[in-house]
Amino acid sequence: MFRGRAVLAVLIFTCVAPALALARPDVKVHLTGALVQKNAKGQISTAPVAGLTLHAGQIILYTIDATNAGSDAAFDFSTDGAVPARTQFVGGSVSTPPATVVEYSLDGKTWSAHPTAAVRTAHGVVRKPASASQYTRVRFTAKRPLAPKASFRYSYEVLVK
């Protein structure tokens, strides 16, 4: 009887173990940029930025779509987007799903929800809250799992200088 159970356990493990090894998240991330346009009636539309000549004062909406193509949930998923050269981040423009932590970077290496910058004063160098125009990257970290076949969408805007 024991031998039969042992064979059954080995058979189950042999069949289930490869499936467990293949069960994992597989997050695909896609970034798009769109020029935000407002018509005379105040209606807002967007047009893909690819191939467009951009001018100072125009707003670009960047959207990051993250989709889990895997068979397991992705935990503590994080992605970030750049603030391109000759643009500046638009404060208050971030849109995220619930339970997302948003952080900003001034140098692409250190991150904070409220970055500070060194400012020289008459009393020496002090740290003050950084202006949104100083941000070079924005990072999104999901604090809830990204389920299999599910998606998260993050967005932020930049102003062309």
C-alpha positions as CSV (number, residue, x, y, z in Angstrom):
1,M,0.0,0.0,0.0
2,F,2.8,2.4,0.9
3,R,4.6,1.8,-2.4
4,G,1.4,2.7,-4.3
5,R,1.1,6.0,-2.5
6,A,4.7,6.8,-3.1
7,V,4.3,6.1,-6.8
8,L,1.2,8.3,-6.9
9,A,3.0,11.1,-5.1
10,V,5.9,11.0,-7.5
11,L,3.4,10.9,-10.4
12,I,1.5,13.9,-9.1
13,F,4.7,15.8,-8.4
14,T,6.1,15.0,-11.9
15,C,2.9,16.4,-13.5
16,V,2.3,19.4,-11.3
17,A,5.9,20.6,-10.8
18,P,6.4,21.7,-14.4
19,A,3.1,23.6,-14.3
20,L,4.2,25.3,-11.1
21,A,7.5,26.2,-12.7
22,L,5.7,27.8,-15.7
23,A,3.2,29.6,-13.5
24,R,4.6,33.1,-13.2
25,P,3.8,36.7,-14.0
26,D,4.7,38.0,-17.4
27,V,4.1,41.8,-17.4
28,K,4.2,43.6,-20.8
29,V,4.6,47.4,-20.6
30,H,3.6,49.7,-23.5
31,L,4.2,53.5,-23.5
32,T,2.3,55.9,-25.8
33,G,2.4,59.6,-26.2
34,A,-0.4,61.8,-27.4
35,L,-0.7,65.5,-28.1
36,V,-3.6,67.0,-26.0
37,Q,-5.6,69.5,-28.1
38,K,-8.5,71.7,-27.1
39,N,-11.0,73.0,-29.7
40,A,-12.9,76.3,-29.6
41,K,-15.8,74.7,-27.7
42,G,-13.4,73.5,-25.0
43,Q,-13.6,69.8,-26.0
44,I,-10.4,67.9,-25.5
45,S,-9.0,65.4,-28.1
46,T,-5.6,63.6,-28.5
47,A,-3.4,62.8,-31.4
48,P,-0.4,60.4,-31.4
49,V,2.9,62.4,-31.2
50,A,4.8,60.1,-33.5
51,G,5.8,62.2,-36.6
52,L,4.4,65.5,-35.2
53,T,6.5,68.7,-34.8
54,L,5.9,69.9,-31.3
55,H,5.8,73.5,-30.2
56,A,6.4,75.3,-26.9
57,G,3.3,75.3,-24.8
58,Q,1.8,72.1,-26.1
59,I,0.9,69.3,-23.6
60,I,1.8,65.7,-24.2
61,L,-0.1,62.9,-22.3
62,Y,2.1,59.9,-21.7
63,T,0.2,56.6,-21.0
64,I,1.8,53.5,-19.6
65,D,-0.3,50.3,-20.0
66,A,1.0,47.3,-18.0
67,T,-0.7,43.9,-18.8
68,N,0.0,40.7,-17.1
69,A,0.1,38.0,-19.8
70,G,1.3,35.4,-17.3
71,S,-0.5,32.8,-15.2
72,D,0.3,34.2,-11.8
73,A,-0.3,37.6,-10.2
74,A,2.6,40.2,-10.3
75,F,3.2,41.6,-6.8
76,D,4.8,45.0,-6.1
77,F,4.9,45.8,-9.8
78,S,6.8,49.0,-10.6
79,T,7.4,51.0,-13.8
80,D,8.5,54.5,-14.6
81,G,8.4,57.0,-17.3
82,A,10.7,59.8,-18.4
83,V,10.2,63.5,-18.7
84,P,11.9,64.0,-22.0
85,A,14.4,66.8,-22.7
86,R,12.8,70.1,-23.6
87,T,9.7,69.3,-21.6
88,Q,8.7,69.7,-18.0
89,F,6.4,67.6,-15.8
90,V,2.9,69.0,-15.2
91,G,2.2,68.9,-11.5
92,G,-1.1,67.2,-10.6
93,S,-1.4,65.4,-13.9
94,V,-0.8,61.9,-12.7
95,S,-3.6,59.3,-13.1
96,T,-3.3,55.9,-11.5
97,P,-5.4,52.9,-10.4
98,P,-6.1,52.7,-6.6
99,A,-3.4,51.5,-4.3
100,T,-0.5,52.9,-6.4
101,V,2.5,54.7,-4.9
102,V,3.8,57.6,-7.1
103,E,7.3,58.8,-6.7
104,Y,9.4,61.3,-8.6
105,S,13.1,61.6,-9.4
106,L,15.3,64.6,-10.1
107,D,18.3,62.6,-11.2
108,G,16.9,59.2,-12.3
109,K,18.5,57.4,-9.3
110,T,16.8,58.6,-6.2
111,W,13.0,58.6,-5.7
112,S,10.6,60.3,-3.4
113,A,6.9,61.1,-3.2
114,H,8.0,64.7,-2.3
115,P,11.5,65.3,-3.7
116,T,13.7,68.0,-2.3
117,A,16.4,70.1,-3.9
118,A,19.5,71.8,-2.4
119,V,19.1,75.5,-2.5
120,R,21.9,77.9,-1.7
121,T,20.8,80.7,0.7
122,A,22.6,83.4,2.7
123,H,22.7,80.9,5.6
124,G,24.1,78.1,3.5
125,V,22.7,75.2,1.5
126,V,19.2,74.1,2.6
127,R,16.8,71.4,1.2
128,K,13.5,72.7,-0.1
129,P,10.6,71.0,-1.9
130,A,11.5,70.6,-5.5
131,S,9.3,72.1,-8.2
132,A,7.4,69.7,-10.4
133,S,9.3,71.3,-13.3
134,Q,12.5,69.7,-11.9
135,Y,11.2,66.2,-12.1
136,T,13.0,64.0,-14.7
137,R,11.1,60.7,-14.1
138,V,7.9,59.5,-12.5
139,R,7.6,56.0,-11.0
140,F,4.4,54.0,-10.4
141,T,4.4,51.1,-7.9
142,A,1.3,48.9,-7.5
143,K,0.5,48.0,-4.0
144,R,-2.1,45.5,-5.1
145,P,-1.3,42.5,-7.3
146,L,-1.7,42.7,-11.0
147,A,-3.8,39.6,-11.7
148,P,-3.3,37.3,-14.7
149,K,-4.7,38.8,-17.9
150,A,-5.4,42.1,-16.1
151,S,-4.0,45.6,-16.8
152,F,-3.0,48.7,-15.0
153,R,-3.0,52.1,-16.7
154,Y,-0.8,55.0,-15.5
155,S,-0.6,58.5,-17.1
156,Y,1.1,61.8,-16.7
157,E,1.5,65.0,-18.7
158,V,4.5,67.1,-19.8
159,L,4.6,70.6,-21.2
160,V,6.8,71.3,-24.2
161,K,9.3,74.1,-23.5
